[in-house]
């Protein structure tokens, strides 16, 4: 049953440290095997590393992040895709059709790309990789931002097939 309404958004409680629902959802996405405390430990230690780096580097500008939660939200904003390509079968041929991304899917793609970029770096602690990826994404660089750029490039290259989006 596609498009059914669930109460998952209403049941989601804000995270205990910052009181942010988006961060709580991110912690749930990082969680493996139901180990929420481990996921919280990873995220909060990454936020501590971001805080120390923020104090050390002091980014300038009026939209500069003031704390680690601001860095997190800026990183999500920079990784969030606007369009993606979807495969459509028309007359025996498959076309990559650019489609706008819904808000819910934008968030899930953003989380997935950041977590995948972190998990791809083997041999390093997850918290350090997460802190590095969030810092890079907040500065519009890094693997997750690169994935978003590739997705947008694919959509731009296949703009000729946008009339198949029905």
Secondary structure, 3 states (H helix, E strand, C coil): CCCCCCCHHHHCCCCCCCCCHHHHHHHHHHCCCCCHHHHHHHHHHHHHHHHHHHHHHCCCCCCCCCCHHHHHHHHHHHHCCCEEEEEEEECCEEEEEEEECCHHHHHHHHHHHHHHHHHHCCCCCHHHHHHHHHHHHHCCCCHHHHHHHHHHHHHHHCHHHHHHCC
